[in-house]
């Protein structure tokens, strides 16, 4: 850090994204990307003609995409916010709904950006321990008296809260925003979007990066009461109105038109997840009950870091976290059935 950096960031620990090595060809099971390409409709739409328009600014209102998302999720366009990936929306939400008097609470083991945003904006944060089985106890968030942020399914565990659990959290926090981060909901969970019209304090955050195969497009959206959406728009227009590029907007619209393609591949990923869970359990692994496009696994005979390093030597990348409570585990993205078979083969050689 240079001498010019503000001292208020001296103790800030930045988020560490999953590694993207280029030294060899890897089977990438470390960043929860889809193993499948965007739909044919997306590939056709992002064409030479559209690229030739990159000299022009994109539509800052994202009207076309908002309308399609509203139709898709049974709400109105005024209930939709779109931005540069769901991380951007989380960033805006921490800015908009937390301050010196309103703190934030989230699970101790969850998405690594939550504590980063809390530190960045100097927000009083309360990280809540998970239960012994790594599940979230919804009662820990009742009457929180602060903004609540929960990933559902949670990461890196993949474990799921029910819609009824979330209703309980919403009912007991009527004076605070409850943000439900549904990045992985399409892989077996039930969304709580249906609650948006009932609760004006619910903010549902979604992404095109996982189930819609557009991680490289950096596109996310939120669904909420009109007032919360207006709050996010105010932050957006106070920072970067043109925060989604033209090609990503086009890709997003065509992706919404390609539901069958994406839901078919979600089913493929769920089947590959079930195969992977079965094979890992046969080999003595312990796993959480994942409803995401990844599994969270440990083995009694091989430490988490050792397994991660040995797999990397064999050309397979998984994600290892050094935090003490989960250091024996690795988060393994679910790829194609062939990729998961290669993972199992590599594990066999290690064991």
C-alpha positions as CSV (number, residue, x, y, z in Angstrom):
1,X,0.0,0.0,0.0
2,X,1.4,3.4,-0.9
3,X,1.8,6.3,1.5
4,X,-1.0,8.1,-0.3
5,X,-3.7,5.5,0.5
6,X,-6.1,6.8,3.2
7,X,-5.3,5.5,6.6
8,X,-8.9,4.4,7.1
9,X,-8.1,1.4,4.9
10,X,-5.1,0.3,6.8
11,X,-6.8,-2.7,8.2
12,X,-9.0,-3.5,5.3
13,X,-8.7,-7.1,4.1
14,X,-9.7,-7.3,0.4
15,X,-11.8,-10.2,-1.0
16,X,-9.7,-12.9,-2.5
17,X,-11.3,-14.3,-5.7
18,X,-10.8,-17.9,-6.8
19,X,-7.5,-18.4,-8.5
20,X,-7.3,-18.3,-12.3
21,X,-3.9,-19.8,-13.2
22,X,-2.7,-19.9,-16.7
23,X,0.3,-22.2,-16.4
24,X,-1.5,-25.3,-17.7
25,X,-4.9,-26.5,-18.7
26,X,-7.0,-27.2,-15.6
27,X,-10.4,-28.7,-14.9
28,X,-11.8,-25.6,-13.1
29,X,-13.9,-26.6,-10.2
30,X,-13.0,-23.7,-7.9
31,X,-15.1,-20.6,-8.9
32,X,-18.7,-22.0,-9.2
33,X,-18.9,-21.1,-12.9
34,X,-21.2,-23.1,-15.2
35,X,-19.4,-25.7,-17.3
36,X,-21.7,-24.9,-20.2
37,X,-21.6,-22.0,-22.7
38,X,-24.3,-19.3,-23.0
39,X,-27.4,-20.3,-25.0
40,X,-27.4,-20.3,-28.8
41,X,-29.7,-17.3,-28.7
42,X,-27.1,-15.3,-26.6
43,X,-24.3,-16.3,-29.0
44,X,-26.4,-15.2,-32.0
45,X,-27.4,-11.9,-30.4
46,X,-23.9,-10.8,-29.4
47,X,-22.8,-10.4,-33.0
48,X,-20.6,-8.2,-35.1
49,X,-23.3,-5.6,-35.6
50,X,-23.8,-5.2,-31.8
51,X,-20.0,-5.0,-31.2
52,X,-19.8,-2.2,-33.8
53,X,-22.0,-0.1,-31.5
54,X,-19.6,-0.2,-28.6
55,X,-18.8,3.5,-29.5
56,X,-22.2,4.3,-27.9
57,X,-23.1,4.3,-24.3
58,X,-25.5,1.6,-23.1
59,X,-29.0,2.3,-21.8
60,X,-28.5,3.3,-18.2
61,X,-32.1,2.4,-17.4
62,X,-31.7,-1.2,-18.8
63,X,-35.3,-0.9,-19.7
64,X,-35.4,-3.9,-22.0
65,X,-33.8,-6.3,-19.5
66,X,-35.9,-5.0,-16.6
67,X,-39.1,-5.7,-18.6
68,X,-38.0,-9.2,-19.4
69,X,-37.0,-9.9,-15.8
70,X,-40.3,-8.5,-14.5
71,X,-42.3,-10.8,-16.9
72,X,-40.2,-13.7,-15.9
73,X,-40.6,-13.3,-12.2
74,X,-44.1,-12.0,-12.0
75,X,-43.4,-8.5,-10.8
76,X,-43.3,-5.1,-12.3
77,X,-40.3,-3.3,-13.8
78,X,-40.3,-0.9,-10.9
79,X,-39.5,-3.9,-8.7
80,X,-36.3,-4.8,-10.7
81,X,-32.8,-3.4,-10.3
82,X,-29.9,-4.5,-12.6
83,X,-26.2,-4.0,-12.1
84,X,-22.7,-5.1,-12.8
85,X,-22.9,-8.5,-11.2
86,X,-24.6,-9.3,-7.9
87,X,-21.4,-8.2,-6.1
88,X,-22.2,-4.6,-7.3
89,X,-25.7,-4.9,-5.8
90,X,-24.4,-6.2,-2.5
91,X,-21.9,-3.3,-2.4
92,X,-24.8,-0.8,-3.0
93,X,-26.9,-2.5,-0.4
94,X,-24.3,-2.2,2.3
95,X,-23.9,1.5,1.3
96,X,-27.7,2.2,1.3
97,X,-29.0,0.2,4.2
98,X,-26.2,0.3,6.8
99,X,-24.6,3.3,8.6
100,X,-23.3,4.5,12.0
101,X,-26.7,3.7,13.6
102,X,-27.7,0.6,11.6
103,X,-25.3,-2.3,11.7
104,X,-25.3,-5.6,9.7
105,X,-25.5,-9.3,10.6
106,X,-24.6,-12.3,8.5
107,X,-23.4,-15.9,9.1
108,X,-19.8,-16.2,10.2
109,X,-19.2,-18.8,7.5
110,X,-20.7,-17.4,4.3
111,X,-19.8,-15.4,1.2
112,X,-16.4,-13.7,1.8
113,X,-17.5,-10.3,0.5
114,X,-19.9,-9.6,3.3
115,X,-17.2,-8.8,6.0
116,X,-15.2,-6.9,3.3
117,X,-18.1,-4.5,2.6
118,X,-18.7,-4.1,6.4
119,X,-15.0,-3.2,6.9
120,X,-15.0,-1.0,3.8
121,X,-17.8,1.2,5.0
122,X,-16.9,0.9,8.7
123,X,-20.2,-0.8,9.6
124,X,-20.8,-2.5,13.0
125,X,-21.0,-6.1,11.9
126,X,-22.2,-9.2,13.9
127,X,-21.1,-12.5,12.4
128,X,-23.2,-15.3,13.7
129,X,-21.8,-18.8,14.2
130,X,-23.4,-21.6,12.2
131,X,-24.8,-24.6,14.0
132,X,-22.6,-27.6,14.6
133,X,-23.8,-29.2,11.3
134,X,-22.9,-25.9,9.4
135,X,-26.6,-25.0,9.0
136,X,-28.0,-21.6,9.7
137,X,-30.4,-21.2,12.6
138,X,-33.0,-18.7,11.4
139,X,-33.9,-17.8,15.0
140,X,-30.4,-16.3,15.3
141,X,-31.6,-13.5,13.0
142,X,-35.0,-12.9,14.7
143,X,-35.3,-9.3,16.0
144,X,-31.8,-8.6,14.8
145,X,-32.2,-4.8,15.0
146,X,-29.8,-4.4,12.0
147,X,-29.6,-5.2,8.3
148,X,-29.7,-9.0,7.8
149,X,-27.7,-10.5,4.9
150,X,-28.0,-14.3,4.2
151,X,-26.9,-16.3,1.2
152,X,-29.5,-18.9,0.5
153,X,-28.2,-21.5,-0.3
154,X,-25.3,-20.5,1.8
155,X,-21.7,-20.6,0.5
156,X,-19.5,-22.5,0.9
157,X,-21.8,-25.0,2.6
158,X,-24.6,-25.1,0.0
159,X,-27.2,-25.6,2.8
160,X,-30.7,-24.1,2.4
161,X,-33.3,-22.2,4.5
162,X,-36.9,-22.7,3.6
163,X,-39.2,-19.9,2.5
164,X,-41.0,-20.3,5.9
165,X,-37.7,-19.8,7.7
166,X,-37.1,-16.6,5.8
167,X,-40.7,-15.4,6.5
168,X,-39.8,-15.7,10.2
169,X,-36.8,-13.5,9.8
170,X,-38.8,-10.9,7.8
171,X,-41.6,-10.9,10.3
172,X,-39.3,-10.1,13.2
173,X,-37.2,-7.5,11.4
174,X,-39.9,-5.2,10.0
175,X,-37.8,-2.1,10.6
176,X,-34.7,-3.4,8.8
177,X,-33.8,-4.7,5.4
178,X,-33.4,-8.4,5.0
179,X,-31.2,-9.2,2.0
180,X,-31.4,-12.8,0.7
181,X,-28.6,-13.6,-1.7
182,X,-30.0,-16.2,-4.1
183,X,-26.9,-16.7,-6.3
184,X,-27.4,-20.5,-6.2
185,X,-31.2,-20.9,-5.8
186,X,-31.7,-22.4,-9.3
187,X,-29.9,-25.7,-8.3
188,X,-32.6,-27.1,-6.1
189,X,-33.9,-24.4,-3.8
190,X,-37.1,-22.5,-3.7
191,X,-36.8,-18.7,-4.2
192,X,-38.4,-16.3,-1.8
193,X,-39.2,-13.8,-4.6
194,X,-42.9,-14.6,-4.0
195,X,-42.6,-12.7,-0.7
196,X,-41.6,-9.4,-2.3
197,X,-45.1,-8.0,-2.5
198,X,-45.8,-9.0,1.1
199,X,-42.7,-7.6,2.7
200,X,-41.4,-4.1,1.9
201,X,-38.1,-4.9,3.7
202,X,-37.1,-7.9,1.5
203,X,-34.3,-7.5,-1.0
204,X,-33.7,-10.6,-3.2
205,X,-30.4,-10.6,-5.0
206,X,-29.8,-12.8,-8.1
207,X,-27.1,-13.3,-10.7
208,X,-26.6,-14.4,-14.3
209,X,-23.2,-15.9,-13.4
210,X,-24.2,-19.4,-12.2
211,X,-27.3,-20.9,-13.7
212,X,-27.4,-18.6,-16.7
213,X,-23.8,-19.3,-17.8
214,X,-22.8,-15.6,-18.0
215,X,-20.1,-15.2,-15.3
216,X,-17.9,-13.3,-17.7
217,X,-20.7,-10.8,-18.6
218,X,-20.9,-9.5,-15.0
219,X,-24.7,-9.2,-14.7
220,X,-26.8,-9.3,-11.6
221,X,-30.3,-8.2,-10.6
222,X,-32.4,-7.6,-7.5
223,X,-36.1,-7.9,-6.9
224,X,-37.8,-5.9,-4.1
225,X,-40.4,-3.3,-3.1
226,X,-40.4,-0.2,-5.3
227,X,-38.9,1.9,-2.5
228,X,-35.8,-0.4,-2.0
229,X,-35.2,-0.4,-5.7
230,X,-35.4,3.4,-5.8
231,X,-32.7,3.5,-3.0
232,X,-30.4,1.3,-5.1
233,X,-31.0,3.3,-8.2
234,X,-30.0,6.5,-6.2
235,X,-26.7,4.9,-5.3
236,X,-26.1,3.7,-8.8
237,X,-26.8,7.1,-10.4
238,X,-24.5,8.6,-7.8
239,X,-21.6,6.4,-8.8
240,X,-21.8,5.0,-12.3
241,X,-25.0,5.2,-14.3
242,X,-23.5,3.2,-17.2
243,X,-22.4,0.3,-15.1
244,X,-23.6,-2.4,-17.5
245,X,-22.1,-2.6,-21.0
246,X,-24.2,-2.9,-24.1
247,X,-23.2,-6.5,-24.9
248,X,-24.1,-7.7,-21.4
249,X,-27.5,-6.1,-21.6
250,X,-28.2,-7.9,-24.9
251,X,-26.8,-11.2,-23.5
252,X,-29.1,-10.8,-20.4
253,X,-32.2,-10.3,-22.5
254,X,-31.5,-13.3,-24.7
255,X,-30.7,-15.4,-21.7
256,X,-34.1,-14.7,-20.2
257,X,-35.6,-15.9,-23.6
258,X,-33.6,-19.2,-23.2
259,X,-35.1,-20.6,-20.0
260,X,-35.5,-24.1,-21.4
261,X,-31.8,-24.2,-22.3
262,X,-30.7,-23.1,-18.8
263,X,-33.1,-25.2,-16.8
264,X,-32.0,-28.3,-18.8
265,X,-28.4,-27.6,-17.8
266,X,-29.4,-27.0,-14.2
267,X,-30.9,-30.5,-14.2
268,X,-27.6,-31.8,-15.7
269,X,-25.6,-30.1,-12.9
270,X,-28.0,-31.4,-10.2
271,X,-27.5,-35.0,-11.6
272,X,-23.7,-34.5,-11.7
273,X,-23.9,-33.2,-8.1
274,X,-25.8,-36.3,-7.0
275,X,-23.2,-38.5,-8.8
276,X,-20.3,-36.7,-7.1
277,X,-21.9,-36.9,-3.7
278,X,-22.4,-40.6,-4.1
279,X,-18.9,-41.3,-5.3
280,X,-17.3,-39.1,-2.6
281,X,-19.2,-40.8,0.2
282,X,-18.1,-44.2,-1.2
283,X,-14.5,-43.0,-0.6
284,X,-15.1,-41.9,3.0
285,X,-15.8,-38.2,2.5
286,X,-18.2,-36.2,4.8
287,X,-20.3,-33.6,3.0
288,X,-22.9,-31.0,3.8
289,X,-26.3,-31.2,2.2
290,X,-25.8,-28.9,-0.8
291,X,-28.5,-27.3,-2.9
292,X,-26.0,-25.4,-4.9
293,X,-23.7,-26.0,-7.9
294,X,-21.0,-27.1,-5.6
295,X,-20.3,-29.5,-2.8
296,X,-18.5,-29.0,0.5
297,X,-16.4,-32.0,1.5
298,X,-13.7,-33.3,3.8
299,X,-11.8,-36.6,4.3
300,X,-10.5,-37.9,7.5
301,X,-7.2,-39.1,6.1
302,X,-6.4,-36.1,3.9
303,X,-6.3,-32.5,5.1
304,X,-8.2,-29.9,3.2
305,X,-5.1,-28.0,2.0
306,X,-3.3,-31.2,1.2
307,X,-6.1,-32.5,-1.0
308,X,-6.4,-29.1,-2.7
309,X,-2.7,-29.0,-3.5
310,X,-2.6,-32.7,-4.7
311,X,-5.6,-32.1,-7.0
312,X,-3.9,-29.0,-8.4
313,X,-0.8,-31.1,-9.3
314,X,-3.1,-33.3,-11.2
315,X,-4.8,-30.5,-13.1
316,X,-8.0,-30.1,-11.0
317,X,-8.7,-26.9,-9.2
318,X,-11.0,-26.8,-6.2
319,X,-11.4,-24.0,-3.6
320,X,-9.8,-24.3,-0.1
321,X,-10.4,-21.8,2.7
322,X,-7.9,-21.3,5.5
323,X,-10.4,-20.2,8.2
324,X,-9.9,-22.6,11.1
325,X,-13.5,-24.0,11.4
326,X,-13.6,-25.1,7.7
327,X,-9.9,-25.7,6.9
328,X,-10.5,-29.4,6.6
329,X,-13.0,-28.9,3.8
330,X,-12.9,-28.0,0.2
331,X,-15.6,-26.5,-2.0
332,X,-15.9,-28.3,-5.2
333,X,-17.8,-26.8,-8.1
334,X,-20.0,-29.2,-10.0
335,X,-19.0,-29.4,-13.7
336,X,-20.0,-31.8,-16.4
337,X,-20.4,-35.5,-15.6
338,X,-17.1,-36.1,-17.4
339,X,-15.3,-33.4,-15.3
340,X,-16.6,-34.9,-12.1
341,X,-15.5,-38.4,-13.2
342,X,-12.0,-36.9,-13.8
343,X,-12.1,-35.4,-10.3
344,X,-13.0,-38.8,-8.8
345,X,-10.2,-40.4,-10.7
346,X,-7.7,-37.8,-9.4
347,X,-9.0,-38.4,-5.8
348,X,-8.5,-42.1,-6.2
349,X,-4.9,-41.6,-7.1
350,X,-4.4,-39.4,-4.0
351,X,-6.1,-41.8,-1.6
